[in-house]
């Protein structure tokens, strides 16, 4: 195994390196949506949803080819570790789901001053049909990342930092489309 680790390029996490080679089932040197989906699981071993996987590929795929090389995958891996740690920190009952209250606490720690009602709305929107109320890791990552993106769009427009902006409809759509799709 030591010999195998000698091939790890600088800046690539060793665990991510091993995981990449396990997940790259077609041995193309890239990871596509299908391979990523098979690699990522929630705590109940259900696969991550397509939307979250696609969002993460779009975030880390610098070449816009719809797939990730080893370096992009290593960056994604680090990103995932941070989100998983935060998720586990707030999933206090270890249910594998975060409740509205737990989400509210996580968002507050991230610096979002949002109402408990808003957190409940997010949880209701992303709770699995017929499941107990709460969001799994994949949706947690999706929600938090989209919140960060939308906050960035808002801050760019809120130059006087009042917490209020005026947007016309097309500006609003442009901000959403360029960052979320």
NUROGU-690751 format. One record per residue: residue number from 1; x, y, z of N, C-alpha, C, O in turn. Coordinates in steps of 0.05 Angstrom, whole numbers, padded with zeros to 5 digits. Layout:
residues N
SITE     n     n.c1     n.c2     n.c3    ca.c1    ca.c2    ca.c3     c.c1     c.c2     c.c3     o.c1     o.c2     o.c3
SITE   NUM        X        Y        Z        X        Y        Z        X        Y        Z        X        Y        Z
...
end
This chain:
residues 181
SITE     n     n.c1     n.c2     n.c3    ca.c1    ca.c2    ca.c3     c.c1     c.c2     c.c3     o.c1     o.c2     o.c3
SITE     1    00016   -00024    00000    00000    00000    00000    00017    00025    00000    00010    00046   -00012
SITE     2    00041    00024    00013    00058    00048    00014    00066    00055   -00015    00066    00079   -00022
SITE     3    00073    00035   -00031    00081    00040   -00059    00059    00054   -00075    00063    00072   -00090
SITE     4    00034    00045   -00070    00010    00056   -00083    00007    00086   -00077    00000    00102   -00094
SITE     5    00013    00093   -00052    00010    00121   -00043    00031    00140   -00055    00028    00164   -00054
SITE     6    00053    00129   -00066    00074    00146   -00077    00064    00160   -00102    00076    00180   -00111
SITE     7    00042    00150   -00114    00032    00162   -00139    00012    00186   -00134    00003    00198   -00153
SITE     8    00007    00192   -00109   -00012    00213   -00103    00000    00240   -00110    00021    00248   -00099
SITE     9   -00013    00255   -00128   -00003    00281   -00135   -00004    00301   -00112   -00022    00298   -00095
SITE    10    00014    00320   -00111    00013    00340   -00089   -00014    00355   -00089   -00025    00360   -00110
SITE    11   -00024    00361   -00066   -00050    00375   -00063   -00074    00357   -00065   -00097    00367   -00063
SITE    12   -00070    00331   -00068   -00093    00313   -00068   -00094    00298   -00042   -00074    00286   -00033
SITE    13   -00117    00298   -00029   -00121    00284   -00004   -00118    00253   -00009   -00131    00243   -00027
SITE    14   -00101    00240    00007   -00096    00211    00003   -00122    00194    00004   -00125    00175   -00012
SITE    15   -00140    00200    00022   -00165    00185    00023   -00182    00190   -00002   -00194    00172   -00013
SITE    16   -00182    00215   -00011   -00197    00222   -00035   -00185    00208   -00059   -00199    00199   -00077
SITE    17   -00158    00205   -00059   -00144    00191   -00081   -00153    00162   -00083   -00160    00152   -00104
SITE    18   -00154    00149   -00060   -00163    00121   -00059   -00192    00118   -00067   -00200    00100   -00082
SITE    19   -00208    00136   -00057   -00237    00136   -00062   -00242    00141   -00092   -00259    00128   -00104
SITE    20   -00227    00160   -00104   -00230    00166   -00132   -00226    00141   -00149   -00241    00136   -00167
SITE    21   -00205    00126   -00143   -00199    00102   -00159   -00219    00080   -00155   -00222    00063   -00172
SITE    22   -00232    00080   -00132   -00253    00060   -00127   -00279    00068   -00142   -00292    00051   -00154
SITE    23   -00285    00094   -00143   -00309    00104   -00154   -00308    00106   -00185   -00328    00103   -00199
SITE    24   -00284    00111   -00196   -00280    00113   -00225   -00282    00085   -00237   -00262    00074   -00246
SITE    25   -00306    00075   -00238   -00310    00047   -00246   -00303    00041   -00276   -00295    00019   -00282
SITE    26   -00306    00061   -00293   -00300    00057   -00321   -00270    00063   -00327   -00261    00062   -00350
SITE    27   -00255    00070   -00306   -00226    00076   -00308   -00219    00098   -00329   -00199    00097   -00342
SITE    28   -00237    00118   -00331   -00233    00139   -00350   -00214    00161   -00340   -00205    00178   -00355
SITE    29   -00210    00160   -00314   -00194    00182   -00301   -00212    00206   -00294   -00202    00227   -00286
SITE    30   -00238    00202   -00297   -00258    00222   -00290   -00281    00209   -00276   -00286    00185   -00279
SITE    31   -00296    00226   -00260   -00320    00216   -00247   -00344    00231   -00258   -00344    00255   -00258
SITE    32   -00363    00216   -00268   -00387    00227   -00280   -00410    00226   -00259   -00406    00217   -00237
SITE    33   -00433    00236   -00267   -00456    00237   -00248   -00463    00210   -00237   -00468    00206   -00213
SITE    34   -00464    00190   -00255   -00472    00163   -00247   -00453    00151   -00226   -00461    00140   -00206
SITE    35   -00427    00155   -00231   -00406    00145   -00212   -00408    00160   -00186   -00405    00148   -00164
SITE    36   -00412    00186   -00187   -00413    00202   -00162   -00437    00193   -00146   -00435    00191   -00121
SITE    37   -00460    00189   -00159   -00484    00181   -00146   -00480    00154   -00131   -00491    00150   -00110
SITE    38   -00466    00136   -00144   -00460    00110   -00131   -00442    00113   -00107   -00442    00096   -00089
SITE    39   -00425    00134   -00108   -00405    00137   -00087   -00416    00151   -00062   -00406    00145   -00040
SITE    40   -00435    00168   -00065   -00445    00184   -00042   -00470    00173   -00030   -00490    00167   -00044
SITE    41   -00469    00169   -00004   -00493    00158    00010   -00499    00174    00035   -00482    00186    00047
SITE    42   -00525    00174    00041   -00535    00186    00066   -00529    00166    00089   -00521    00143    00083
SITE    43   -00535    00174    00113   -00528    00156    00135   -00546    00131    00135   -00539    00111    00148
SITE    44   -00569    00131    00121   -00585    00107    00120   -00578    00090    00095   -00593    00072    00087
SITE    45   -00555    00097    00082   -00545    00083    00059   -00561    00088    00033   -00557    00074    00013
SITE    46   -00579    00107    00034   -00593    00114    00009   -00574    00132   -00008   -00559    00147    00003
SITE    47   -00576    00129   -00034   -00559    00145   -00052   -00566    00174   -00050   -00589    00181   -00045
SITE    48   -00547    00191   -00056   -00553    00220   -00057   -00571    00225   -00081   -00571    00210   -00101
SITE    49   -00588    00246   -00079   -00606    00252   -00101   -00591    00265   -00125   -00569    00276   -00121
SITE    50   -00602    00262   -00149   -00590    00273   -00173   -00583    00302   -00172   -00562    00311   -00180
SITE    51   -00603    00318   -00161   -00599    00347   -00160   -00574    00355   -00145   -00558    00372   -00154
SITE    52   -00570    00343   -00121   -00547    00350   -00105   -00521    00341   -00119   -00502    00356   -00119
SITE    53   -00521    00317   -00131   -00497    00307   -00145   -00490    00326   -00168   -00467    00332   -00172
SITE    54   -00511    00333   -00183   -00506    00351   -00206   -00496    00378   -00197   -00478    00389   -00210
SITE    55   -00508    00389   -00176   -00499    00414   -00165   -00469    00413   -00157   -00454    00432   -00163
SITE    56   -00461    00391   -00144   -00433    00388   -00136   -00415    00385   -00159   -00393    00396   -00159
SITE    57   -00423    00370   -00180   -00406    00368   -00204   -00403    00395   -00216   -00381    00403   -00224
SITE    58   -00425    00411   -00218   -00423    00437   -00230   -00405    00456   -00214   -00392    00473   -00225
SITE    59   -00405    00452   -00187   -00388    00469   -00170   -00358    00463   -00174   -00342    00482   -00173
SITE    60   -00351    00438   -00178   -00323    00430   -00178   -00312    00423   -00206   -00288    00419   -00209
SITE    61   -00330    00422   -00226   -00321    00416   -00253   -00313    00441   -00267   -00329    00455   -00279
SITE    62   -00287    00448   -00265   -00277    00473   -00276   -00278    00473   -00307   -00279    00495   -00319
SITE    63   -00277    00450   -00320   -00276    00448   -00349   -00304    00448   -00361   -00307    00449   -00386
SITE    64   -00325    00448   -00345   -00352    00448   -00354   -00358    00423   -00372   -00373    00425   -00391
SITE    65   -00345    00401   -00366   -00349    00377   -00383   -00370    00358   -00371   -00376    00337   -00383
SITE    66   -00380    00365   -00347   -00400    00348   -00334   -00387    00325   -00319   -00401    00306   -00310
SITE    67   -00361    00326   -00315   -00347    00305   -00299   -00324    00318   -00284   -00316    00341   -00290
SITE    68   -00313    00303   -00265   -00291    00314   -00249   -00266    00297   -00251   -00267    00272   -00252
SITE    69   -00243    00311   -00252   -00217    00297   -00251   -00209    00293   -00222   -00224    00300   -00204
SITE    70   -00186    00281   -00217   -00177    00275   -00191   -00176    00300   -00173   -00183    00299   -00149
SITE    71   -00166    00322   -00184   -00162    00347   -00168   -00189    00358   -00160   -00193    00366   -00137
SITE    72   -00208    00359   -00179   -00235    00369   -00173   -00248    00351   -00152   -00261    00360   -00133
SITE    73   -00244    00325   -00155   -00257    00305   -00137   -00245    00308   -00109   -00259    00306   -00089
SITE    74   -00219    00313   -00107   -00206    00317   -00081   -00217    00342   -00067   -00222    00342   -00043
SITE    75   -00222    00363   -00083   -00234    00388   -00071   -00263    00382   -00062   -00271    00391   -00041
SITE    76   -00278    00366   -00078   -00305    00359   -00071   -00304    00342   -00045   -00321    00345   -00027
SITE    77   -00285    00324   -00043   -00282    00307   -00020   -00278    00323    00006   -00291    00317    00026
SITE    78   -00261    00343    00004   -00256    00361    00028   -00282    00376    00035   -00289    00378    00058
SITE    79   -00296    00386    00014   -00321    00400    00017   -00341    00382    00032   -00355    00390    00051
SITE    80   -00343    00357    00023   -00362    00337    00034   -00355    00332    00064   -00373    00330    00080
SITE    81   -00329    00329    00070   -00321    00323    00098   -00331    00346    00117   -00341    00341    00139
SITE    82   -00328    00371    00107   -00336    00394    00124   -00367    00393    00128   -00376    00397    00151
SITE    83   -00382    00389    00107   -00411    00388    00109   -00420    00365    00126   -00439    00368    00142
SITE    84   -00407    00341    00123   -00415    00318    00138   -00411    00323    00168   -00427    00315    00185
SITE    85   -00388    00335    00175   -00382    00341    00203   -00402    00360    00215   -00412    00356    00237
SITE    86   -00410    00381    00200   -00430    00400    00209   -00457    00386    00212   -00471    00391    00232
SITE    87   -00464    00369    00193   -00489    00355    00194   -00490    00337    00220   -00510    00338    00234
SITE    88   -00469    00323    00225   -00468    00305    00248   -00469    00321    00274   -00480    00311    00294
SITE    89   -00457    00344    00274   -00457    00361    00297   -00485    00369    00305   -00492    00371    00329
SITE    90   -00503    00374    00285   -00530    00383    00290   -00551    00361    00290   -00573    00365    00299
SITE    91   -00544    00337    00280   -00562    00314    00281   -00558    00302    00308   -00547    00280    00311
SITE    92   -00568    00316    00329   -00561    00309    00356   -00573    00282    00365   -00562    00268    00381
SITE    93   -00596    00275    00353   -00609    00249    00361   -00598    00226    00343   -00608    00204    00345
SITE    94   -00579    00232    00326   -00566    00212    00308   -00587    00197    00291   -00584    00173    00285
SITE    95   -00608    00212    00282   -00629    00199    00266   -00621    00197    00237   -00634    00183    00222
SITE    96   -00600    00211    00229   -00593    00212    00200   -00608    00234    00186   -00606    00237    00162
SITE    97   -00625    00248    00201   -00640    00271    00190   -00638    00295    00209   -00634    00292    00233
SITE    98   -00639    00318    00197   -00638    00343    00213   -00666    00354    00213   -00679    00358    00192
SITE    99   -00676    00360    00237   -00703    00371    00241   -00702    00401    00235   -00680    00413    00231
SITE   100   -00725    00414    00235   -00727    00443    00231   -00711    00458    00253   -00697    00477    00246
SITE   101   -00713    00449    00278   -00699    00462    00300   -00669    00459    00296   -00653    00478    00300
SITE   102   -00660    00434    00289   -00632    00429    00286   -00621    00445    00262   -00598    00455    00263
SITE   103   -00637    00447    00241   -00628    00463    00217   -00626    00493    00225   -00606    00506    00218
SITE   104   -00645    00502    00241   -00644    00530    00250   -00618    00536    00265   -00605    00557    00261
SITE   105   -00610    00517    00282   -00585    00520    00298   -00561    00520    00280   -00542    00535    00284
SITE   106   -00560    00502    00261   -00538    00500    00242   -00535    00526    00226   -00513    00536    00223
SITE   107   -00558    00535    00215   -00557    00560    00199   -00549    00584    00216   -00534    00601    00206
SITE   108   -00558    00585    00241   -00550    00607    00259   -00519    00606    00263   -00507    00627    00263
SITE   109   -00508    00583    00266   -00479    00581    00270   -00464    00590    00245   -00442    00600    00247
SITE   110   -00476    00586    00222   -00464    00595    00197   -00468    00625    00193   -00458    00636    00173
SITE   111   -00482    00638    00211   -00486    00667    00209   -00511    00676    00196   -00515    00699    00190
SITE   112   -00530    00657    00191   -00555    00665    00179   -00575    00671    00200   -00581    00655    00218
SITE   113   -00586    00695    00199   -00607    00704    00218   -00634    00700    00205   -00646    00719    00195
SITE   114   -00643    00675    00205   -00668    00668    00192   -00688    00657    00212   -00681    00647    00233
SITE   115   -00714    00661    00206   -00735    00653    00225   -00737    00623    00227   -00730    00608    00209
SITE   116   -00747    00613    00250   -00753    00584    00253   -00772    00575    00232   -00771    00552    00223
SITE   117   -00791    00592    00224   -00811    00585    00204   -00797    00579    00177   -00804    00560    00163
SITE   118   -00776    00594    00171   -00761    00590    00146   -00748    00563    00146   -00748    00548    00127
SITE   119   -00735    00556    00169   -00722    00529    00171   -00743    00507    00169   -00738    00487    00155
SITE   120   -00766    00511    00181   -00788    00490    00179   -00796    00487    00150   -00801    00465    00141
SITE   121   -00799    00510    00136   -00807    00509    00108   -00787    00493    00091   -00794    00476    00074
SITE   122   -00761    00498    00096   -00740    00483    00082   -00742    00453    00087   -00740    00436    00069
SITE   123   -00746    00446    00113   -00748    00418    00120   -00772    00405    00107   -00771    00383    00097
SITE   124   -00795    00419    00108   -00819    00408    00095   -00815    00404    00065   -00824    00384    00054
SITE   125   -00801    00423    00053   -00796    00421    00024   -00779    00397    00016   -00783    00385   -00005
SITE   126   -00760    00390    00034   -00740    00369    00027   -00744    00343    00042   -00727    00325    00039
SITE   127   -00764    00340    00059   -00769    00315    00072   -00778    00294    00052   -00794    00300    00034
SITE   128   -00768    00270    00054   -00775    00249    00035   -00805    00242    00039   -00815    00241    00061
SITE   129   -00818    00237    00016   -00847    00230    00017   -00851    00206    00035   -00838    00185    00032
SITE   130   -00869    00209    00054   -00875    00187    00072   -00855    00182    00094   -00858    00164    00111
SITE   131   -00833    00198    00094   -00813    00195    00114   -00818    00212    00138   -00837    00229    00138
SITE   132   -00803    00209    00160   -00806    00226    00183   -00795    00254    00175   -00776    00256    00160
SITE   133   -00806    00275    00187   -00797    00302    00180   -00767    00306    00185   -00757    00298    00207
SITE   134   -00753    00316    00166   -00724    00321    00170   -00710    00319    00143   -00721    00307    00124
SITE   135   -00686    00331    00141   -00671    00329    00116   -00646    00312    00120   -00633    00314    00141
SITE   136   -00640    00296    00100   -00616    00280    00101   -00592    00296    00092   -00595    00319    00083
SITE   137   -00568    00284    00093   -00543    00298    00087   -00544    00310    00059   -00535    00333    00056
SITE   138   -00553    00296    00039   -00552    00306    00011   -00568    00332    00009   -00559    00352   -00002
SITE   139   -00593    00333    00020   -00609    00357    00019   -00598    00379    00036   -00601    00403    00030
SITE   140   -00585    00371    00058   -00573    00391    00076   -00551    00406    00061   -00549    00431    00062
SITE   141   -00534    00391    00046   -00513    00403    00031   -00525    00421    00009   -00515    00443    00004
SITE   142   -00546    00411   -00004   -00559    00426   -00025   -00570    00453   -00015   -00566    00474   -00026
SITE   143   -00585    00451    00007   -00598    00474    00019   -00577    00495    00028   -00579    00519    00021
SITE   144   -00556    00486    00042   -00536    00504    00052   -00520    00517    00030   -00514    00541    00031
SITE   145   -00513    00501    00009   -00498    00512   -00013   -00514    00532   -00029   -00504    00553   -00037
SITE   146   -00540    00526   -00033   -00557    00545   -00048   -00561    00571   -00031   -00563    00593   -00042
SITE   147   -00564    00568   -00005   -00566    00591    00012   -00541    00609    00010   -00543    00633    00008
SITE   148   -00517    00596    00010   -00492    00611    00007   -00492    00626   -00019   -00485    00650   -00021
SITE   149   -00500    00612   -00040   -00500    00624   -00067   -00519    00647   -00069   -00512    00669   -00079
SITE   150   -00543    00644   -00059   -00563    00665   -00060   -00555    00689   -00042   -00561    00712   -00049
SITE   151   -00542    00683   -00020   -00532    00704   -00003   -00511    00721   -00017   -00510    00745   -00015
SITE   152   -00493    00707   -00032   -00473    00720   -00047   -00485    00739   -00068   -00477    00762   -00071
SITE   153   -00506    00729   -00082   -00520    00746   -00102   -00532    00770   -00088   -00529    00793   -00098
SITE   154   -00544    00766   -00065   -00556    00788   -00050   -00536    00808   -00042   -00540    00832   -00045
SITE   155   -00513    00799   -00031   -00492    00817   -00021   -00480    00834   -00043   -00474    00857   -00039
SITE   156   -00478    00822   -00067   -00467    00837   -00090   -00485    00861   -00097   -00476    00882   -00105
SITE   157   -00511    00857   -00092   -00530    00879   -00098   -00534    00898   -00075   -00541    00921   -00079
SITE   158   -00530    00888   -00051   -00534    00904   -00026   -00508    00920   -00020   -00496    00914    00001
SITE   159   -00501    00938   -00037   -00475    00952   -00035   -00474    00970   -00009   -00452    00974    00002
SITE   160   -00497    00980    00000   -00497    00997    00024   -00501    00980    00049   -00503    00991    00071
SITE   161   -00503    00954    00046   -00506    00935    00068   -00529    00942    00087   -00526    00942    00111
SITE   162   -00552    00947    00076   -00576    00953    00091   -00593    00928    00097   -00610    00928    00114
SITE   163   -00587    00906    00082   -00604    00882    00085   -00629    00884    00067   -00646    00866    00068
SITE   164   -00630    00904    00050   -00652    00907    00031   -00640    00914    00003   -00621    00929    00001
SITE   165   -00652    00902   -00018   -00643    00909   -00045   -00668    00912   -00063   -00689    00902   -00057
SITE   166   -00664    00927   -00084   -00684    00930   -00105   -00675    00914   -00129   -00652    00919   -00139
SITE   167   -00691    00896   -00138   -00684    00880   -00161   -00707    00880   -00181   -00730    00878   -00173
SITE   168   -00701    00882   -00206   -00722    00876   -00225   -00723    00846   -00229   -00704    00832   -00222
SITE   169   -00744    00836   -00241   -00748    00807   -00244   -00725    00794   -00259   -00716    00772   -00251
SITE   170   -00716    00806   -00281   -00695    00794   -00297   -00669    00792   -00282   -00654    00773   -00285
SITE   171   -00662    00813   -00266   -00638    00812   -00249   -00639    00789   -00230   -00620    00774   -00226
SITE   172   -00663    00785   -00218   -00667    00764   -00199   -00663    00737   -00213   -00648    00719   -00202
SITE   173   -00675    00733   -00236   -00672    00708   -00251   -00643    00703   -00259   -00633    00681   -00258
SITE   174   -00630    00724   -00269   -00602    00722   -00277   -00584    00712   -00254   -00567    00695   -00258
SITE   175   -00588    00724   -00231   -00572    00716   -00207   -00577    00687   -00200   -00558    00672   -00193
SITE   176   -00602    00678   -00202   -00608    00650   -00196   -00597    00631   -00217   -00585    00611   -00211
SITE   177   -00601    00638   -00242   -00594    00620   -00264   -00564    00616   -00266   -00554    00594   -00269
SITE   178   -00549    00638   -00264   -00519    00636   -00268   -00506    00620   -00245   -00485    00609   -00248
SITE   179   -00519    00619   -00222   -00506    00606   -00199   -00519    00579   -00191   -00505    00563   -00178
SITE   180   -00544    00575   -00197   -00557    00551   -00187   -00562    00530   -00208   -00568    00507   -00202
SITE   181   -00559    00537   -00234   -00566    00517   -00254   -00541    00508   -00269   -00544    00491   -00287
end
